[in-house]
């Protein structure tokens, strides 16, 4: 079995990891001892040749007691004993020093010493014959391992009329003997010449090797061979020095008159690195058309081309093709396949291939473990990743630094700060120096969990270690500040990046464009698109999505559609995701007719809506409480044969719970169970909130118990919805117990939880309890929002006529806080509070003056009149517009 050299492309760097350090090893063929022949009889001194300095390579091999010249000889010998090569044994060595030198007139060894068992020569073949036809004929004598069909130099499509056939298996020699008996048999009109291998090929190799060792000159090679070798060398030089210049690479390859398997393999490798599966396949088929059969190295490169292009179905078809030709998958092939599935977030398929590799391969390395761990980290299965790391260490495989980065990135996606820091400290304990990637993982972690102060601290530590920022670390910081709506610091980081000499790439431009869109500065975002083009960065669909969403949420559908035209002019074809963003913006603005119209435009453009498109429309109808339309689009997903996922059922449940159709919601959950879609926290929260709207505490409590039995932990939204159910049922004691249970479980109350409690105390006509709850919220460091102020003020105003003096003081205190924080209420709330004030102070007073400071500016130019006991009509004296209000406390329920 020949030793297959792994190209630089399959280095650990390109596979995503670095191998552990191990003693160097070399192929057995490079250390195979030379065959020894007896030296000639000693000549008289008169006719002897003058002494020439002997070759140190040949003389060193004959030394008996001298120490080895290579200091690694002992280590290499030990590694070869521990891991013996499966190749055939080396020829016997003559240990007699007197007969160790080779001479051309020496007596040669017999041909049987060089004859390859099971190998025959077949001559006088038709020039058009194919390899499969030869195999089919000679298979009757035994299993055929390989057929080497010799091709012509001038016309590689035709052979020269002979081949070498090698039988395999334990009966290879007997099969060759039976085949030789058919010498002179007619085959396709030709009389075949069948002979056993005479060892001439291996004998010629041994002679050539001996000539190199003895210092003799090589035989003269033809000009064609010299030109071909020079072209091959130029091709490899271009691959190493100019890989980005694809025209130079292709030109250098085409100048090779007759490329060998090695050159074809390098070319497939080049296309694989670029993810160009089509040209890789074309080069592969061109090699086959020339009669060169692919080996595992070429097949592995082709598999990698499909994996980089994320076409795993094509990669698997290549592996099936390998197996059909009797070529087994190697460790590198399995690593590439697992890495390909990791990139498309298919951990299940990666696990199947990993288990297959463990069964078929004797030993695994750090690369394949790093790829399977990366696949599990991408899917969020960190427990399995930890088990794989433990298994890897038990087998004595040292983890490379890239594996630590993979684990840190997995914990970052899982928002697990503690374990991410543990891995970072372990990285330093193992002797690795943290790099910009190590610190970048920590920066990304703190940016995702919103702890930007800690992210800035990590940056300072990194800079103190002499490690400079790159564009990725800057983009993480900018994106982190933008997620917190801290645009000032985001632009400060951007300016710092420019001062450091780094130019923004397409990712940074996309982040800044997203920031301007969130700020509502759409014109500046469009200007940045022009700036991207000037810097030779091609805008992508990700560039235009926030712009389209910004115009859609602003209700400017025409400008959003103009962006579609701009995309097409710039060569960026709108995708289904781009249309989905436009539909999402319209749905959130409750413009469902326009959203449905966008679907019609998608179909006209030749783009089929996917399940996310219909789910977004269902979300819009669910927010409007239109259950019928939501079920209509649910049926469309089924009719189109699209995948039903948990998000689709979430939208349908929201529509049912919003409209109060809880029996329909239960029917939806039963269908989820039939489809084997597990309920997650969001599903339970929607159901609990639906029962809370009806004030059904018992059903909500049963759902929480079922939730715990299913292994789904309640979160803050679950507890808040259950508290809302208790408040609606008037059971405030139960609500207080839920608060205590929640805190015992380690879940802290947020502003929404306290707002729900304040609303509950208001319904119970206990404003003093609502005021105490408000003060408790502030003591815990939570800043009240408009909803909290609104609920508390409505509670205090409703009892101001019958309560004691502390209610008046509470109203004045809340008004001062709102004025200090520059908070104002909408016109509808102002009308309701004015109605309450008329019952307290008909002629105006201190409460009226304090409260009116929180009213909108339009209040000063308006006057109100009563039209009934429950309705107020407001007339704007400036433009003669009327506003009507029929206000109720129940209308303020949060629909999160």
C-alpha positions in Angstrom: 0.0 0.0 0.0 1.5 3.3 -1.1 2.0 6.1 1.4 -0.4 8.9 0.6 0.9 12.3 1.3 -1.6 14.8 2.8 -1.6 18.1 1.0 -1.2 21.4 2.8 -4.9 22.1 2.2 -5.8 19.4 4.7 -3.6 21.0 7.3 -5.2 21.6 10.7 -5.2 25.3 10.0 -7.6 24.8 7.1 -9.7 22.3 9.0 -10.4 24.8 11.8 -8.0 23.3 14.5 -4.3 22.7 15.2 -3.0 19.3 16.0 -1.3 18.4 19.2 2.4 18.4 19.2 3.9 14.9 18.5 7.3 13.6 17.4 7.9 14.0 13.7 7.6 11.0 11.5 8.5 10.3 7.9 7.2 7.9 5.3 8.7 4.4 5.4 9.8 4.7 1.8 12.2 7.5 2.6 14.1 5.3 5.1 14.0 2.0 3.2 17.5 0.3 3.2 19.1 -0.3 -0.1 19.6 -3.8 -1.5 23.2 -5.0 -0.9 25.1 -6.8 -3.7 28.5 -8.5 -3.4 31.5 -6.4 -4.3 33.7 -7.3 -7.3 37.1 -8.9 -6.9 39.9 -6.6 -5.8 41.9 -5.3 -8.9 45.7 -4.8 -9.0 46.9 -1.4 -7.9 48.1 -0.5 -11.4 44.7 -0.7 -12.9 42.7 0.6 -10.0 40.8 3.9 -10.4 42.0 6.8 -8.3 40.2 7.1 -5.0 37.2 9.4 -5.0 35.6 10.8 -1.9 32.9 8.5 -1.0 29.3 9.6 -0.6 28.6 10.3 3.1 25.1 8.8 2.7 26.4 5.4 1.6 29.4 5.3 4.0 27.3 6.3 7.0 25.0 3.4 6.5 27.9 0.9 6.7 29.3 2.1 10.0 29.2 -0.6 12.6 29.9 1.1 16.0 29.6 4.8 15.1 26.7 6.8 16.6 23.8 7.6 14.3 24.1 10.8 12.3 20.5 11.7 12.8 19.6 12.5 16.4 16.0 11.5 15.8 16.9 8.0 14.6 16.2 6.4 17.9 12.8 8.2 18.2 11.9 7.3 14.7 12.7 3.7 15.3 10.6 3.7 18.5 7.6 5.3 16.8 7.9 2.7 14.0 7.8 -0.1 16.5 4.8 1.4 18.4 2.8 2.1 15.2 4.1 -0.3 12.5 3.4 0.7 9.0 0.9 -1.6 7.1 3.2 -1.5 4.0 5.2 -4.5 2.9 8.5 -5.4 4.6 11.7 -4.0 3.3 14.0 -6.2 1.2 16.6 -8.1 3.2 19.8 -6.3 4.0 23.2 -7.9 3.7 25.1 -7.1 6.9 28.5 -8.0 5.5 30.5 -4.8 5.2 32.8 -6.2 2.6 29.9 -6.8 0.1 27.9 -3.6 0.9 29.1 -1.4 -2.0 27.3 -1.5 -5.3 29.1 -1.7 -8.7 27.7 -2.0 -12.2 29.6 -5.2 -12.9 28.5 -6.9 -9.7 26.4 -10.1 -9.7 22.7 -9.1 -9.5 20.2 -10.6 -7.2 17.7 -13.0 -8.7 14.5 -11.6 -10.2 12.4 -13.4 -7.6 13.7 -10.9 -5.0 12.0 -8.1 -6.8 8.9 -9.8 -8.2 5.6 -8.5 -6.9 3.3 -11.3 -5.9 0.0 -11.4 -7.8 1.1 -9.1 -10.6 1.0 -10.1 -14.2 1.8 -8.4 -17.6 -0.9 -8.5 -20.3 0.2 -7.5 -23.8 -1.2 -7.1 -27.3 -4.4 -5.4 -26.1 -6.7 -3.5 -28.4 -5.9 0.2 -28.3 -9.5 1.2 -27.6 -9.9 -1.2 -24.6 -11.2 0.1 -21.3 -10.1 -0.9 -17.8 -13.5 -2.3 -16.7 -13.5 -4.8 -19.7 -10.0 -6.1 -18.6 -11.2 -6.4 -15.1 -14.3 -8.3 -16.2 -12.3 -10.8 -18.2 -9.5 -11.6 -15.6 -11.9 -11.6 -12.6 -12.6 -15.3 -13.3 -9.1 -16.2 -11.9 -9.4 -14.2 -8.6 -10.3 -10.8 -7.1 -8.6 -8.0 -9.1 -7.0 -5.3 -6.9 -5.9 -2.9 -9.5 -5.3 -2.5 -13.3 -2.6 -0.1 -14.5 -3.4 0.6 -18.2 -0.5 2.3 -19.9 -1.5 5.4 -22.0 0.2 7.0 -24.9 2.1 10.3 -24.6 0.7 11.9 -27.7 -2.9 10.7 -27.3 -3.8 10.1 -23.7 -7.3 8.9 -24.7 -5.7 5.7 -26.3 -3.5 3.1 -24.6 -0.3 1.6 -26.0 -1.5 -2.0 -26.0 -0.4 -3.4 -22.7 -1.2 -3.2 -19.0 -0.2 -4.6 -15.6 -2.9 -6.4 -13.5 -2.6 -7.0 -9.8 -4.6 -9.6 -7.9 -5.5 -9.1 -4.3 -6.4 -11.3 -1.3 -4.7 -14.2 0.2 -4.8 -16.2 -3.1 -3.3 -13.5 -5.2 -0.2 -15.5 -6.3 -2.4 -18.6 -7.2 -4.7 -16.3 -9.2 -1.8 -14.9 -11.1 -0.6 -18.4 -11.9 -4.0 -19.5 -13.3 -4.1 -16.3 -15.4 -0.7 -17.0 -17.0 -2.0 -20.4 -18.2 -4.3 -18.4 -20.6 -1.3 -17.0 -22.4 -2.1 -16.9 -26.2 -5.9 -16.8 -25.7 -7.9 -14.6 -28.1 -9.4 -11.5 -26.6 -11.4 -9.0 -28.9 -9.6 -10.3 -32.0 -6.1 -10.1 -30.4 -3.9 -12.9 -29.1 -3.0 -12.0 -25.6 0.5 -12.2 -24.1 0.2 -13.0 -20.4 3.4 -13.2 -18.2 4.2 -13.1 -14.5 5.9 -10.0 -13.2 9.7 -10.4 -13.7 10.6 -7.7 -11.1 12.1 -5.4 -13.7 10.2 -2.4 -12.4 11.4 -2.7 -8.8 14.8 -3.8 -9.9 15.1 -0.6 -12.0 14.0 1.5 -9.0 16.7 -0.1 -6.9 19.3 0.6 -9.4 18.2 4.2 -9.8 18.3 4.6 -6.0 21.7 3.1 -5.8 23.0 5.4 -8.5 21.8 8.4 -6.5 23.5 7.2 -3.4 26.8 6.4 -5.1 26.9 9.8 -6.7 26.6 8.6 -10.3 24.9 10.8 -12.9 21.3 10.1 -13.8 20.3 8.8 -17.2 19.5 11.4 -19.9 15.8 12.4 -19.9 14.0 13.6 -23.0 13.2 17.2 -23.7 9.5 16.4 -23.3 10.0 15.1 -19.8 12.1 18.1 -18.8 9.5 20.6 -20.1 6.7 18.8 -18.4 8.6 18.7 -15.1 9.4 22.5 -15.4 5.7 23.2 -16.1 4.7 21.1 -13.0 7.1 23.1 -10.9 5.8 26.4 -12.2 2.3 25.3 -11.4 3.1 24.4 -7.8 4.9 27.7 -7.4 1.9 29.7 -8.6 -0.3 27.7 -6.2 1.9 28.6 -3.3 2.6 32.3 -4.2 -0.5 33.5 -6.0 -3.6 31.4 -4.8 -5.8 34.5 -5.1 -5.0 34.9 -8.8 -7.2 32.2 -10.3 -6.3 33.1 -13.9 -2.6 32.5 -13.3 -3.3 29.2 -11.6 -5.5 27.9 -14.4 -3.0 29.1 -17.0 -0.2 27.4 -15.3 -2.2 24.1 -15.1 -3.2 24.2 -18.8 0.5 24.6 -19.8 1.2 21.1 -18.4 1.2 18.8 -21.5 0.2 15.6 -19.6 -0.8 16.3 -16.0 -0.5 13.4 -13.6 -2.8 12.4 -10.8 -0.8 14.7 -8.5 -1.4 17.8 -10.6 -5.1 17.0 -11.0 -5.4 16.5 -7.3 -3.7 19.8 -6.6 -6.2 21.5 -9.0 -9.2 19.9 -7.4 -7.7 21.0 -4.1 -7.5 24.6 -5.3 -11.1 24.6 -6.4 -12.1 23.0 -3.1 -10.5 25.8 -1.1 -12.6 28.3 -3.1 -15.8 26.3 -2.6 -16.1 25.9 -6.4 -17.7 22.5 -6.6 -18.6 22.8 -10.3 -15.0 23.4 -11.5 -13.7 20.8 -9.0 -16.1 18.2 -10.5 -15.1 19.2 -14.1 -11.4 18.8 -13.3 -12.1 15.5 -11.6 -14.0 14.2 -14.7 -11.3 15.5 -17.0 -8.8 13.4 -15.1 -10.9 10.3 -15.5 -11.4 10.9 -19.2 -7.6 10.8 -19.6 -7.6 7.4 -18.0 -6.2 8.4 -14.7 -8.0 6.7 -11.9 -8.6 8.8 -8.7 -7.2 7.8 -5.4 -8.4 8.7 -1.9 -6.5 12.0 -1.9 -8.3 13.2 -5.1 -11.7 12.0 -3.9 -11.2 13.7 -0.5 -10.4 17.0 -2.2 -13.6 16.6 -4.2 -15.6 15.9 -1.1 -14.1 19.0 0.5 -15.2 21.1 -2.5 -18.8 20.1 -1.9 -18.5 20.5 1.9 -17.2 24.1 1.5 -20.1 24.9 -0.9 -22.4 23.4 1.8 -23.7 20.8 -0.5 -23.6 17.8 1.8 -25.8 15.7 -0.4 -23.2 16.1 -3.2 -20.4 15.3 -0.7 -22.1 12.1 0.3 -22.6 11.1 -3.3 -18.8 11.4 -3.7 -18.2 9.1 -0.8 -20.6 6.5 -2.3 -18.6 6.8 -5.5 -15.4 6.2 -3.5 -16.9 3.0 -1.9 -18.2 1.7 -5.2 -14.6 1.9 -6.5 -13.2 0.1 -3.5 -11.6 3.1 -1.9 -12.2 3.4 1.8 -12.9 6.7 3.5 -9.8 8.0 5.4 -9.6 10.0 8.6 -9.3 13.2 6.6 -12.4 12.4 4.6 -14.4 11.8 7.8 -13.1 15.0 9.3 -14.1 17.1 6.3 -17.6 15.5 6.2 -18.2 16.2 9.9 -16.9 19.8 9.5 -19.3 20.3 6.6 -22.3 19.2 8.6 -21.1 21.4 11.5 -21.2 24.4 9.1 -24.8 23.8 8.2 -25.7 23.1 11.9 -26.6 19.5 11.4 -25.1 17.9 14.5 -27.2 14.7 14.1 -25.6 13.7 10.8 -22.2 14.7 12.1 -22.7 12.4 15.1 -23.6 9.5 12.7 -20.4 9.9 10.7 -18.3 10.3 13.9 -19.6 7.0 15.2 -18.9 5.3 11.8 -15.4 6.7 11.9 -14.8 5.3 15.4 -15.9 1.9 14.2 -13.9 1.7 11.0 -10.7 3.6 12.0 -8.2 2.4 14.4 -7.4 5.8 16.0 -8.8 9.3 15.8 -6.9 12.6 16.0 -7.5 16.0 17.4 -8.9 17.4 14.1 -11.9 15.1 13.9 -12.6 15.6 17.6 -12.5 19.3 17.1 -14.9 19.2 14.2 -17.5 17.0 16.1 -17.2 19.3 19.1 -17.7 22.3 16.9 -20.9 20.7 15.4 -22.3 20.1 18.9 -21.4 23.7 20.0 -23.2 25.1 17.0 -26.3 23.2 17.9 -26.1 24.3 21.5 -25.5 20.8 22.9 -22.7 21.7 25.3 -23.1 18.7 27.5 -22.3 16.4 24.6 -19.3 18.7 23.8 -18.0 18.3 27.3 -18.3 14.5 27.1 -16.3 14.5 23.8 -13.6 16.6 25.4 -13.4 14.2 28.3 -13.3 11.2 25.9 -10.5 12.9 23.9 -8.4 13.5 26.9 -8.9 9.9 28.1 -7.4 8.7 24.8 -4.3 10.8 25.3 -5.1 13.3 22.6 -3.9 16.8 23.6 -6.5 19.5 22.9 -5.2 22.3 20.5 -5.9 25.9 21.3 -8.6 26.1 18.6 -10.6 23.5 20.5 -10.6 25.9 23.6 -11.8 28.7 21.3 -14.6 26.4 20.0 -15.7 25.6 23.5 -15.6 29.3 24.5 -17.7 30.2 21.5 -20.2 27.5 22.4 -20.6 28.8 25.9 -20.9 32.3 24.4 -23.8 31.2 22.3 -25.3 29.5 25.4 -24.8 32.8 27.4 -22.8 30.8 30.1 -20.3 33.3 31.4 -18.9 31.1 34.2 -18.0 28.1 32.1 -16.5 30.4 29.4 -14.2 31.9 31.9 -13.3 28.5 33.2 -12.2 27.4 29.7 -10.2 30.7 29.3 -8.3 30.1 32.5 -7.7 26.4 31.6 -6.3 27.6 28.3 -3.6 29.6 30.2 -2.9 26.8 32.6 -2.1 24.5 29.7 0.7 26.8 28.5 -1.1 28.4 25.7 -0.7 32.2 25.3 -4.1 33.8 24.8 -4.4 35.3 21.3 -6.7 37.9 19.8 -9.2 35.1 19.1 -9.2 34.1 22.8 -9.9 37.7 23.9 -12.4 38.1 21.1 -14.4 35.2 22.4 -14.7 37.0 25.8 -15.6 40.3 24.1 -18.3 38.5 22.1 -19.6 36.9 25.3 -20.0 40.2 27.2 -21.4 41.9 24.1 -24.1 39.3 23.7 -25.1 39.3 27.4 -25.1 43.1 27.5 -22.2 43.6 29.9 -20.2 46.1 27.8 -18.3 47.5 30.8 -16.7 44.0 31.2 -16.1 43.9 27.4 -14.1 47.1 27.6 -12.1 45.7 30.6 -11.2 42.7 28.5 -10.0 45.1 25.7 -7.7 46.9 28.1 -6.2 43.6 29.3 -5.7 42.5 25.7 -4.0 45.8 24.8 -1.7 45.6 27.9 -0.5 42.2 26.7 0.5 43.8 23.4 -2.3 42.3 21.4 -3.9 44.7 18.9 -7.5 44.8 17.9 -8.6 43.5 14.6 -11.8 44.3 12.6 -13.7 41.5 14.2 -13.1 42.6 17.8 -14.1 46.2 16.8 -17.2 44.9 15.1 -18.2 43.0 18.3 -17.8 46.1 20.4 -19.8 48.2 18.0 -22.6 45.7 17.7 -22.7 45.3 21.5 -23.2 49.0 22.1 -25.8 49.1 19.3 -27.8 46.3 20.9 -28.0 48.4 24.1 -29.1 51.4 22.0 -25.9 53.2 23.1 -25.1 54.7 19.7 -22.7 57.3 21.1 -20.2 54.7 22.4 -20.7 52.7 19.2 -19.6 55.6 17.0 -16.7 56.3 19.4 -15.4 52.7 18.9 -15.9 53.2 15.1 -13.8 56.4 15.2 -11.1 54.6 17.2 -11.0 51.8 14.6 -10.4 54.3 11.9 -7.6 56.0 13.8 -5.9 52.7 14.3 -5.5 52.4 10.6 -8.0 49.6 10.1 -10.5 50.1 7.2 -14.1 49.0 7.7 -15.0 45.8 6.0 -18.5 44.8 4.8 -19.4 43.4 8.2 -18.6 46.7 10.0 -20.5 48.7 7.3 -23.6 46.5 7.8 -23.5 47.0 11.6 -23.2 50.8 11.2 -26.1 50.8 8.6 -28.2 48.9 11.1 -27.4 51.5 13.8 -28.6 54.3 11.6 -31.8 52.4 10.7 -32.5 51.8 14.4 -32.0 55.5 15.1 -34.4 56.3 12.3 -31.8 58.1 10.1 -32.6 56.2 6.9 -31.0 58.8 4.6 -27.6 58.4 6.3 -27.9 54.6 6.0 -28.5 54.9 2.3 -25.4 57.2 2.0 -23.3 54.5 3.7 -24.3 52.1 1.0 -22.8 54.4 -1.6 -19.7 54.7 0.6 -19.4 50.9 0.7 -19.3 50.8 -3.1 -16.6 53.5 -3.3 -14.5 51.3 -0.9 -15.1 48.3 -3.3 -17.3 46.4 -0.8 -20.2 44.8 -2.5 -23.5 45.3 -0.6 -25.4 42.1 0.2 -28.9 41.3 1.2 -27.9 41.7 4.8 -27.0 45.3 4.0 -30.4 46.2 2.7 -32.6 44.3 5.2 -32.5 46.9 8.0 -33.1 49.7 5.5 -36.2 47.8 4.2 -37.4 47.1 7.7 -36.9 50.7 8.8 -39.0 52.0 5.9 -41.7 49.3 6.5 -42.0 50.1 10.2 -42.3 53.7 9.4 -45.2 52.9 7.1 -43.3 54.0 3.9 -44.0 51.0 1.7 -43.1 52.9 -1.4 -39.5 53.7 -0.2 -39.1 50.1 0.9 -40.0 48.8 -2.5 -37.6 51.4 -4.0 -34.8 49.7 -2.1 -35.7 46.5 -3.8 -35.1 48.2 -7.1 -31.8 49.6 -5.8 -30.7 46.1 -4.8 -31.4 44.8 -8.3 -29.4 47.7 -9.9 -26.4 46.9 -7.7 -26.5 43.2 -8.7 -27.9 42.0 -5.4 -31.0 39.9 -6.1 -33.7 40.1 -3.4 -34.1 36.7 -1.6 -37.0 35.3 0.3 -35.4 36.6 3.5 -35.4 40.1 2.1 -39.1 39.9 1.4 -39.7 38.4 4.8 -38.2 41.5 6.5 -40.6 43.7 4.6 -43.5 41.6 5.6 -42.4 41.6 9.2 -42.2 45.4 9.3 -45.7 45.8 7.8 -47.1 43.1 10.2 -45.7 44.9 13.2 -47.4 48.1 12.0 -50.6 46.1 11.7 -50.7 46.8 7.9 -51.8 43.3 7.0 -53.3 44.1 3.6 -50.0 45.5 2.4 -48.1 42.5 3.9 -50.3 40.1 2.0 -49.8 42.2 -1.1 -46.0 41.7 -0.8 -46.5 37.9 -0.9 -48.2 38.4 -4.3 -45.3 40.4 -5.5 -42.9 37.7 -4.3 -44.7 35.1 -6.4 -44.7 37.3 -9.5 -40.9 37.7 -9.0 -40.5 34.0 -9.1 -39.7 33.6 -5.4 -41.8 31.1 -3.5 -42.8 32.0 0.1 -41.3 29.7 2.8 -42.6 28.7 6.2 -41.1 31.9 7.8 -43.1 34.1 5.4 -46.4 32.5 6.3 -45.5 32.4 10.0 -44.8 36.2 10.0 -48.2 36.8 8.4 -49.8 34.6 11.1 -47.9 36.6 13.8 -49.5 39.8 12.4 -53.0 38.3 12.4 -52.4 36.9 15.9 -51.5 40.4 17.2 -54.8 41.6 15.7 -56.7 38.7 17.2 -57.9 37.4 13.8 -57.9 33.7 14.5 -59.6 32.8 11.2 -56.9 34.4 9.0 -54.2 32.8 11.2 -55.7 29.3 10.6 -56.1 30.1 6.9 -52.3 30.7 6.5 -51.6 27.7 8.7 -53.5 25.6 6.2 -51.4 27.2 3.4 -48.2 26.0 5.0 -49.6 22.4 5.1 -50.8 22.6 1.5 -47.5 23.8 0.3 -45.7 20.9 1.9 -43.6 23.3 4.1 -42.1 22.3 7.4 -44.2 22.9 10.5 -42.0 24.1 13.3 -42.5 25.3 16.8 -42.6 29.0 15.7 -45.6 28.2 13.4 -47.5 26.7 16.3 -46.5 29.7 18.6 -48.1 32.1 16.1 -51.3 30.0 16.0 -51.5 29.7 19.8 -51.0 33.5 20.1 -54.0 34.1 17.9 -56.2 31.6 19.8 -55.2 33.0 23.3 -55.5 36.6 22.2 -59.1 36.0 21.0 -59.9 33.9 24.1 -60.4 30.6 22.2 -58.6 28.4 24.7 -60.3 25.2 23.5 -58.8 25.8 20.1 -55.5 26.4 21.7 -55.7 23.0 23.4 -56.5 21.4 20.1 -53.3 23.1 18.6 -51.2 21.6 21.4 -52.6 18.2 20.8 -51.6 18.5 17.1 -48.1 19.5 18.2 -47.9 16.3 20.2 -49.0 14.3 17.2 -46.3 16.0 15.1 -43.7 15.2 17.9 -42.9 18.9 18.4 -42.0 19.4 22.1 -43.4 22.3 24.0 -40.8 24.9 24.9 -40.9 27.8 27.4 -42.6 30.1 24.9 -45.4 27.7 24.2 -46.1 27.3 27.9 -45.9 31.1 28.5 -48.5 31.7 25.7 -50.9 29.1 27.2 -50.5 30.4 30.7 -51.0 34.0 29.5 -54.2 32.9 27.7 -55.6 31.4 30.9 -54.5 34.5 32.8 -56.5 36.7 30.6 -59.6 34.8 31.7 -58.5 34.8 35.4 -58.4 31.0 35.5 -55.8 30.4 38.2 -56.3 26.6 38.4 -55.6 26.0 34.7 -52.5 28.2 34.9 -51.3 26.4 37.9 -51.8 23.0 36.2 -49.7 24.2 33.2 -46.9 25.2 35.5 -46.9 21.8 37.1 -46.9 20.1 33.7 -44.1 22.4 32.6 -41.9 21.2 35.5 -42.7 17.5 34.8 -41.6 18.0 31.1 -38.3 19.4 32.3 -39.0 22.9 31.1 -37.9 25.5 33.7 -40.3 28.4 34.3 -38.7 31.8 33.5 -39.6 35.4 34.5 -42.4 35.6 31.8 -44.0 32.4 33.2 -44.1 33.6 36.7 -45.3 37.1 35.6 -48.2 35.5 33.6 -49.2 33.4 36.6 -49.1 36.4 38.8 -51.4 38.2 36.3 -53.8 35.3 36.5 -53.9 35.6 40.3 -54.4 39.4 40.1 -57.3 39.0 37.7 -58.9 36.5 39.9 -58.5 38.8 42.9 -56.3 36.4 44.8 -53.5 38.7 45.8 -52.3 36.5 48.6 -51.5 33.8 46.0 -49.7 36.4 43.9 -47.4 37.2 46.9 -46.7 33.5 47.4 -45.8 33.2 43.7 -43.3 36.1 44.2 -41.7 34.3 47.1 -41.5 31.0 45.1 -40.0 32.8 42.1 -37.2 34.4 44.2 -36.5 31.0 45.9 -36.0 29.5 42.4 -33.4 32.2 41.7 -35.7 34.2 39.3 -35.7 37.9 40.2 -38.8 40.1 39.5 -38.5 42.7 36.8 -40.4 45.9 36.0 -43.2 44.0 34.2 -43.7 41.8 37.3 -44.0 44.8 39.6 -46.3 46.5 37.1 -48.6 43.5 37.2 -48.7 43.5 41.0 -49.4 47.3 41.0 -52.3 46.7 38.6 -53.6 43.8 40.8 -53.6 46.0 44.0 -55.3 48.7 42.0 -58.1 46.3 41.0 -58.4 45.3 44.6 -58.9 49.0 45.5 -55.8 49.0 47.7 -53.8 52.0 46.5 -51.6 51.9 49.6 -50.4 48.4 48.7 -49.8 49.6 45.1 -47.7 52.5 46.4 -45.7 50.1 48.7 -45.0 47.8 45.7 -43.8 50.8 43.7 -41.4 51.9 46.4 -40.1 48.3 46.7 -39.4 48.2 43.0 -37.3 51.4 43.2 -35.4 50.0 46.3 -34.3 47.0 44.2 -32.7 49.3 41.6 -35.4 49.1 38.9 -36.4 52.2 37.1 -40.2 52.5 36.6 -41.4 52.9 33.0 -44.5 54.6 31.6 -46.6 51.5 32.2 -45.7 51.4 35.9 -46.3 55.1 36.4 -49.6 54.8 34.6 -50.9 51.9 36.7 -49.9 53.5 40.0 -51.3 56.9 39.1 -54.6 55.4 37.9 -54.9 53.5 41.2 -54.2 56.6 43.4 -56.5 58.8 41.4 -59.4 56.3 41.6 -59.2 56.3 45.5 -58.2 60.0 46.0 -61.7 61.0 47.0 -62.1 58.5 49.8 -58.5 57.8 51.0 -56.3 59.5 53.5 -53.7 62.2 53.0 -50.8 59.9 52.0 -52.7 59.2 48.7 -52.4 62.9 47.9 -48.8 63.0 48.8 -48.2 59.9 46.7 -49.8 61.5 43.6 -47.6 64.6 44.0 -44.5 62.5 44.5 -45.2 60.4 41.4 -45.9 63.6 39.3 -42.5 65.1 40.4 -40.7 61.9 39.4 -42.3 61.9 36.0 -41.5 65.6 35.4 -37.9 65.0 36.5 -37.5 62.1 34.1 -39.3 64.1 31.3 -42.0 61.5 30.9 -45.3 62.4 29.4 -48.5 60.4 28.8 -50.5 60.1 25.6 -53.8 62.0 25.0 -55.9 59.0 25.9 -54.4 58.6 29.4 -54.5 62.4 29.9 -58.3 62.3 29.2 -58.8 59.5 31.7 -56.8 61.3 34.5 -58.6 64.6 33.8 -61.9 62.8 34.3 -60.7 61.6 37.7 -59.4 65.0 38.6 -62.8 66.5 38.0 -64.2 64.3 40.8 -61.5 65.5 43.2 -60.9 69.2 42.3 -63.6 70.7 40.1 -62.2 74.2 40.4 -58.6 73.1 39.9 -55.9 72.9 42.6 -52.4 71.6 43.5 -53.1 68.1 42.1 -54.4 69.5 38.8 -51.4 71.7 38.3 -48.9 68.9 39.2 -50.7 66.3 37.0 -51.1 68.5 33.9 -47.3 68.8 33.8 -47.2 65.2 32.6 -49.8 65.7 29.9 -48.7 66.0 26.2 -48.0 69.4 24.7 -51.2 69.3 22.6 -53.2 69.3 25.8 -52.8 73.1 26.3 -54.4 73.8 22.9 -57.4 71.5 23.6 -60.6 71.6 25.7 -62.7 68.7 26.7 -66.4 68.2 27.4 -68.5 65.3 28.8 -70.7 63.5 26.3 -71.8 60.8 28.7 -70.8 59.4 32.1 -68.1 57.2 30.5 -67.0 59.2 27.4 -65.1 62.4 26.9 -64.8 64.3 23.7 -61.7 66.4 23.2 -61.6 69.2 20.6 -58.2 70.6 19.4 -58.8 74.3 19.2 -56.0 74.7 16.7 -57.2 72.4 13.9 -60.8 71.6 15.1 -60.0 67.8 15.3 -62.0 65.7 17.8 -60.7 62.8 19.9 -63.0 60.4 21.7 -62.2 58.3 24.7 -64.0 55.4 26.2 -61.4 54.4 28.7 -61.2 51.4 30.9 -58.4 50.0 33.1 -58.7 46.6 31.4 -57.5 48.1 28.1 -54.0 48.6 29.5 -53.1 45.0 29.8 -49.7 44.3 28.3 -49.8 41.9 25.4 -46.2 40.6 25.6 
